[in-house]
Amino acid sequence: MPERNRPVPRRFAAALLAAAGAAAALGAEFPAERQFQTVEVAPGVVAFIAAETSGPIPSGNVTAIIGDEAVLVVDSGRFPTLARRMVAEIRKRTDRPVRFLVHTHWHLDHIVADAAFRDAWPGITFVSTDFTRRKIADKQVAYVKDIAKIDREYADGLRQYVAGGKRRDGTPIPADVASYLRQQIADIDLETAEVAGVALAVPSLTFEKELTVHLGKRSVRIVFLGKGNTAGDAVVVVPDARVVVTGDLLVAPTPYGYGSHPAAWIETLAALSSLDAAAIVPGHGPVMHDWSYAAKVSALLVELRRQVAEAVHAGATLEETQQRVDFGALRAGFAGDDFGRRAAFDDFFVHSAVDRAYQEAKGEMAEE
């Protein structure tokens, strides 16, 4: 997922400098365009599918797996208000407690609303890979504590940029870009209002390769298939329902490249696609029913690595490589002609994935 605590794509850096300025002006009603959809994926498996957004403040999908003795939830999302509504939806379906919450990875849009589930079920156990736990504890806990301050610091720059109505070169901001930026303002305002003051839950139960949780008669497998979107992606499998929850190994309509491991991701997608699944809940996007989208992402990663390797072999710098890479029809296949999706594909996949593939080609991968 696009993370706030990462280098911001230069194209929209000014937009993200100050989007939190009007948080106090938010009303009590949560924005309709951010509401989730409740999907009955299989008997006893409910997915809360987050609304699509092309900006830097997404919220991940959340899935509840209901057994006859207990419930397991996958991820918590970004917005506590929505998480509390998910709690209410789960309680409508069962009186069994949520005993486990699995974090598929450490990015904010999958972990910030932990407290809503912890408050509802104080005995809940948070589960993740060892790597994910460490990143939450070492990086995200401190970041979230400072998020209100960070957002306030963004505010002044964005107000000046929007009020000026012009780009740095003096040309007017195009209407589609202005609309995109206004949505970013609203999104970060919402994040500030929702996230300021929250306390993350650092997982207390971790695993290296695989963990099986028993919810009574129903068993759930939590597995690490390999690096991909991060170095610690967990996949949740419900064998009796033939449901697989992928985290951000799969994100639709456009994937995220921040902190990814392109070569390993291709291998991990192959392992993921070998799992028996009638329904697939991605980290973002609608429920899927086959592995065709995984093949599409894999083809994109193959092309990414090919072009970056050629650029590195020719002695190109990272900046030169960023300018050379051209996904052509592949880009259109993910984003079509939609301005927001094309911006998301460029800013949150291309910009970051080229950087990661470049590091990989140079043998200098930073830990993510």
C-alpha positions as CSV (number, residue, x, y, z in Angstrom):
1,M,0.0,0.0,0.0
2,P,1.1,3.5,-0.4
3,E,2.5,4.5,2.9
4,R,2.6,8.0,4.4
5,N,6.0,7.4,6.0
6,R,7.8,6.9,2.7
7,P,9.2,9.3,0.0
8,V,6.2,11.0,-1.6
9,P,6.0,10.8,-5.4
10,R,7.4,14.1,-6.6
11,R,4.5,14.7,-8.9
12,F,2.1,15.2,-6.0
13,A,4.6,16.2,-3.2
14,A,3.0,19.6,-2.8
15,A,-0.4,18.0,-2.5
16,L,0.7,15.9,0.3
17,L,2.5,18.7,2.2
18,A,-0.6,19.9,4.0
19,A,-3.7,17.9,3.6
20,A,-4.6,17.7,7.3
21,G,-5.4,21.3,7.9
22,A,-9.2,21.0,8.2
23,A,-9.6,17.9,10.3
24,A,-11.4,19.7,13.0
25,A,-14.0,20.7,10.5
26,L,-15.0,17.2,9.7
27,G,-18.6,16.4,10.7
28,A,-19.7,13.3,12.6
29,E,-20.8,11.5,9.4
30,F,-18.2,9.4,7.8
31,P,-17.8,10.1,4.1
32,A,-20.1,8.0,2.0
33,E,-17.4,7.4,-0.6
34,R,-15.3,5.7,2.1
35,Q,-17.9,3.2,3.3
36,F,-17.0,-0.5,2.9
37,Q,-19.2,-3.2,1.2
38,T,-20.0,-6.3,3.2
39,V,-19.6,-9.4,1.0
40,E,-20.6,-13.0,2.1
41,V,-17.6,-14.7,0.6
42,A,-18.5,-18.2,1.8
43,P,-20.5,-19.7,4.7
44,G,-19.1,-18.1,7.8
45,V,-16.6,-15.9,5.9
46,V,-17.4,-12.2,5.6
47,A,-15.3,-9.7,3.8
48,F,-15.5,-5.9,4.4
49,I,-14.3,-4.6,1.1
50,A,-12.9,-1.1,1.3
51,A,-13.8,1.6,-1.1
52,E,-11.4,2.2,-4.0
53,T,-9.2,5.2,-3.8
54,S,-6.4,6.4,-6.0
55,G,-4.7,8.4,-3.4
56,P,-2.1,7.8,-0.6
57,I,-4.6,7.1,2.2
58,P,-6.3,3.8,1.3
59,S,-7.8,1.4,3.7
60,G,-7.3,-2.3,3.3
61,N,-9.9,-5.0,3.1
62,V,-10.9,-6.8,6.4
63,T,-12.1,-10.4,6.6
64,A,-13.9,-12.2,9.4
65,I,-13.7,-16.0,9.5
66,I,-16.4,-17.4,11.8
67,G,-16.1,-20.8,13.6
68,D,-18.4,-22.5,16.0
69,E,-16.2,-21.6,18.9
70,A,-14.4,-18.4,17.9
71,V,-13.7,-15.9,15.1
72,L,-10.5,-14.9,13.4
73,V,-10.2,-11.5,11.7
74,V,-7.7,-10.6,9.0
75,D,-6.4,-7.0,9.2
76,S,-8.2,-4.1,10.8
77,G,-8.2,-1.4,8.2
78,R,-7.2,2.3,8.5
79,F,-10.3,3.9,10.0
80,P,-11.5,3.1,13.5
81,T,-15.0,4.4,12.8
82,L,-15.4,1.8,10.1
83,A,-13.8,-0.9,12.2
84,R,-16.3,-0.3,14.9
85,R,-19.1,-0.8,12.3
86,M,-17.4,-4.1,11.3
87,V,-17.4,-5.2,14.9
88,A,-21.2,-4.6,14.9
89,E,-21.6,-6.6,11.7
90,I,-19.6,-9.5,13.2
91,R,-21.8,-9.5,16.3
92,K,-24.9,-9.6,14.1
93,R,-23.7,-12.9,12.7
94,T,-22.3,-14.7,15.8
95,D,-22.1,-14.4,19.6
96,R,-18.7,-16.1,19.5
97,P,-15.7,-13.9,20.4
98,V,-13.0,-12.7,18.0
99,R,-10.0,-14.4,19.5
100,F,-7.4,-13.7,16.8
101,L,-6.6,-10.8,14.5
102,V,-4.0,-11.5,11.8
103,H,-1.9,-8.8,10.3
104,T,-1.0,-9.7,6.7
105,H,1.8,-7.1,6.8
106,W,2.9,-3.9,8.6
107,H,1.5,-1.1,6.4
108,L,-0.7,1.5,8.1
109,D,-3.9,0.8,6.1
110,H,-4.1,-2.7,7.5
111,I,-3.3,-2.1,11.2
112,V,-4.4,1.3,12.4
113,A,-7.9,0.3,13.5
114,D,-6.6,-2.5,15.8
115,A,-8.0,-0.8,18.9
116,A,-11.6,-1.1,17.8
117,F,-11.3,-4.9,17.8
118,R,-9.2,-4.9,21.0
119,D,-11.8,-2.8,22.8
120,A,-14.6,-5.1,21.7
121,W,-12.8,-8.3,22.6
122,P,-10.1,-7.5,25.2
123,G,-8.8,-11.1,25.1
124,I,-7.9,-10.9,21.4
125,T,-4.5,-12.1,20.2
126,F,-2.7,-10.3,17.4
127,V,-0.8,-12.5,15.0
128,S,1.8,-11.9,12.3
129,T,5.1,-13.0,10.9
130,D,8.2,-12.2,12.9
131,F,9.2,-9.6,10.3
132,T,5.8,-7.8,10.4
133,R,5.8,-7.6,14.2
134,R,9.3,-6.1,14.2
135,K,8.3,-3.4,11.6
136,I,5.2,-2.5,13.6
137,A,7.1,-2.2,16.8
138,D,10.1,-0.5,15.5
139,K,8.6,1.9,12.9
140,Q,4.9,2.3,13.0
141,V,4.2,2.7,16.7
142,A,6.3,5.8,16.8
143,Y,5.1,7.1,13.5
144,V,1.4,6.9,14.5
145,K,2.1,8.7,17.7
146,D,3.4,11.6,15.7
147,I,0.9,11.5,12.9
148,A,-1.1,14.6,14.0
149,K,2.1,16.7,14.1
150,I,3.2,15.3,10.7
151,D,-0.2,16.2,9.2
152,R,-0.1,19.7,10.6
153,E,3.3,20.2,9.1
154,Y,1.9,19.2,5.7
155,A,-0.9,21.7,6.0
156,D,0.8,25.0,5.3
157,G,2.5,23.9,2.2
158,L,-0.6,22.5,0.6
159,R,-2.7,25.6,1.4
160,Q,-0.2,27.8,-0.3
161,Y,0.0,25.5,-3.3
162,V,-3.7,25.2,-3.8
163,A,-4.4,28.9,-3.1
164,G,-1.8,29.8,-5.7
165,G,-3.5,27.7,-8.4
166,K,-0.3,27.3,-10.3
167,R,2.4,24.8,-10.8
168,R,6.1,25.6,-9.9
169,D,6.7,26.4,-13.6
170,G,3.9,29.1,-13.4
171,T,1.3,27.2,-15.5
172,P,-2.2,26.7,-14.1
173,I,-3.0,23.5,-12.3
174,P,-5.1,21.5,-14.7
175,A,-8.7,20.7,-13.7
176,D,-8.2,17.0,-13.4
177,V,-5.1,17.5,-11.2
178,A,-6.9,20.0,-9.1
179,S,-9.7,17.6,-8.5
180,Y,-7.2,14.9,-7.6
181,L,-5.5,17.2,-5.1
182,R,-8.8,18.2,-3.5
183,Q,-9.5,14.5,-2.9
184,Q,-6.1,14.1,-1.3
185,I,-6.9,17.0,1.1
186,A,-10.1,15.4,2.1
187,D,-8.4,12.0,2.6
188,I,-5.6,13.2,4.8
189,D,-8.1,15.4,6.8
190,L,-10.0,12.2,7.4
191,E,-6.9,10.3,8.4
192,T,-5.9,12.9,10.9
193,A,-9.4,13.0,12.5
194,E,-9.5,9.2,12.7
195,V,-5.9,8.2,13.6
196,A,-4.6,10.9,15.9
197,G,-4.3,9.4,19.4
198,V,-4.8,5.7,18.4
199,A,-2.5,3.0,19.8
200,L,-1.3,0.2,17.6
201,A,-1.3,-3.4,18.8
202,V,2.0,-5.1,18.5
203,P,1.4,-8.8,17.7
204,S,2.1,-11.1,20.6
205,L,2.0,-14.3,18.6
206,T,4.3,-14.7,15.6
207,F,5.3,-17.5,13.2
208,E,8.0,-18.2,10.7
209,K,6.5,-20.4,8.0
210,E,3.0,-21.6,9.0
211,L,0.5,-21.5,11.9
212,T,-2.8,-23.3,12.2
213,V,-5.6,-21.8,14.3
214,H,-8.6,-23.8,15.4
215,L,-11.9,-22.0,15.7
216,G,-13.7,-25.1,16.8
217,K,-14.5,-27.4,13.9
218,R,-13.1,-24.9,11.4
219,S,-9.3,-24.6,11.1
220,V,-7.5,-21.7,9.5
221,R,-4.0,-21.8,8.0
222,I,-1.8,-18.7,8.3
223,V,1.2,-19.1,6.0
224,F,4.3,-17.3,4.8
225,L,4.8,-18.2,1.1
226,G,7.7,-15.8,0.5
227,K,8.6,-12.2,0.2
228,G,6.5,-10.1,-2.1
229,N,4.8,-6.8,-1.3
230,T,6.9,-6.8,1.9
231,A,9.4,-9.2,3.4
232,G,6.8,-10.7,5.8
233,D,3.5,-11.1,3.9
234,A,1.1,-13.5,5.6
235,V,-1.6,-15.4,3.6
236,V,-4.7,-16.7,5.3
237,V,-6.3,-19.9,4.0
238,V,-9.7,-21.3,5.0
239,P,-9.6,-24.9,3.6
240,D,-13.2,-26.0,4.2
241,A,-14.5,-22.8,2.5
242,R,-11.8,-22.7,-0.2
243,V,-11.1,-19.1,0.6
244,V,-7.7,-17.4,0.4
245,V,-7.0,-13.9,1.9
246,T,-3.9,-12.5,0.2
247,G,-3.0,-9.2,1.9
248,D,-1.3,-6.8,-0.5
249,L,0.3,-9.6,-2.5
250,L,-2.7,-8.8,-4.6
251,V,-4.1,-5.2,-4.9
252,A,-6.7,-4.2,-7.5
253,P,-7.2,-2.2,-9.7
254,T,-3.5,-1.2,-9.5
255,P,-0.8,-2.9,-7.4
256,Y,1.5,-1.2,-4.9
257,G,5.2,-1.3,-5.2
258,Y,6.5,0.4,-2.1
259,G,9.0,-1.8,-0.2
260,S,8.4,-4.7,-2.6
261,H,10.7,-7.6,-3.6
262,P,10.0,-8.0,-7.3
263,A,11.9,-11.2,-8.0
264,A,10.7,-13.0,-4.9
265,W,7.2,-11.6,-5.5
266,I,6.9,-13.5,-8.8
267,E,7.8,-16.7,-7.1
268,T,5.5,-16.0,-4.2
269,L,2.6,-15.4,-6.6
270,A,3.3,-18.7,-8.3
271,A,3.0,-20.4,-4.9
272,L,-0.1,-18.4,-4.0
273,S,-1.7,-19.4,-7.3
274,S,-1.2,-23.1,-6.6
275,L,-3.6,-22.8,-3.6
276,D,-7.1,-24.2,-4.0
277,A,-9.5,-21.2,-4.0
278,A,-13.0,-20.6,-5.0
279,A,-12.9,-17.1,-3.6
280,I,-9.9,-14.8,-3.1
281,V,-10.0,-11.7,-0.9
282,P,-7.2,-9.3,-2.0
283,G,-5.6,-6.6,0.2
284,H,-7.6,-4.0,-1.8
285,G,-10.2,-4.5,-4.4
286,P,-13.2,-6.8,-5.0
287,V,-13.4,-10.5,-4.2
288,M,-11.9,-12.6,-7.0
289,H,-12.7,-16.2,-8.1
290,D,-9.6,-17.3,-9.9
291,W,-5.9,-16.5,-10.1
292,S,-6.0,-14.6,-13.4
293,Y,-5.3,-11.3,-11.7
294,A,-2.3,-12.8,-10.0
295,A,-1.0,-13.8,-13.4
296,K,-1.5,-10.3,-14.6
297,V,0.5,-8.9,-11.7
298,S,3.2,-11.5,-12.2
299,A,3.5,-10.5,-15.9
300,L,3.9,-6.8,-14.8
301,L,6.7,-7.7,-12.4
302,V,8.5,-9.7,-15.1
303,E,8.4,-6.8,-17.4
304,L,9.5,-4.4,-14.6
305,R,12.6,-6.5,-13.9
306,R,13.4,-6.9,-17.6
307,Q,13.4,-3.2,-18.3
308,V,15.2,-2.2,-15.1
309,A,17.9,-4.9,-15.7
310,E,18.5,-3.5,-19.2
311,A,18.8,0.0,-17.8
312,V,21.2,-1.0,-15.1
313,H,23.3,-3.0,-17.6
314,A,23.5,0.2,-19.7
315,G,24.8,2.1,-16.7
316,A,21.7,4.2,-16.1
317,T,21.1,6.0,-12.9
318,L,18.0,5.4,-10.9
319,E,16.5,8.7,-12.2
320,E,17.4,7.7,-15.7
321,T,15.8,4.3,-15.2
322,Q,12.6,5.9,-13.9
323,Q,12.4,7.9,-17.1
324,R,13.1,5.0,-19.4
325,V,10.7,2.4,-18.0
326,D,7.5,2.3,-20.1
327,F,4.7,-0.2,-19.4
328,G,2.6,0.8,-22.4
329,A,-0.3,-1.6,-22.8
330,L,0.3,-3.2,-19.4
331,R,-0.3,0.2,-17.8
332,A,-3.6,0.6,-19.8
333,G,-4.6,-2.9,-18.7
334,F,-4.5,-1.9,-15.1
335,A,-5.5,1.7,-15.2
336,G,-7.4,2.2,-18.4
337,D,-8.1,5.9,-19.1
338,D,-9.2,6.8,-15.6
339,F,-7.1,9.7,-14.3
340,G,-7.0,8.6,-10.7
341,R,-6.1,5.0,-11.5
342,R,-3.3,6.1,-13.9
343,A,-2.0,8.5,-11.2
344,A,-2.1,5.6,-8.7
345,F,-0.3,3.2,-11.1
346,D,2.4,5.7,-11.8
347,D,2.9,7.0,-8.3
348,F,2.3,4.0,-6.1
349,F,3.5,1.2,-8.4
350,V,5.9,2.5,-11.0
351,H,7.7,5.1,-8.9
352,S,8.4,2.7,-6.0
353,A,8.7,-0.6,-7.8
354,V,11.3,0.7,-10.3
355,D,13.3,1.9,-7.3
356,R,13.0,-1.5,-5.7
357,A,13.9,-3.4,-8.9
358,Y,16.8,-1.1,-9.4
359,Q,18.1,-1.8,-5.9
360,E,17.6,-5.5,-6.6
361,A,19.5,-5.3,-9.9
362,K,22.4,-3.5,-8.1
363,G,22.3,-6.1,-5.2
364,E,21.6,-3.3,-2.7
365,M,18.0,-4.1,-1.4
366,A,17.0,-2.1,1.7
367,E,14.9,-4.0,4.2
368,E,11.2,-3.4,3.9
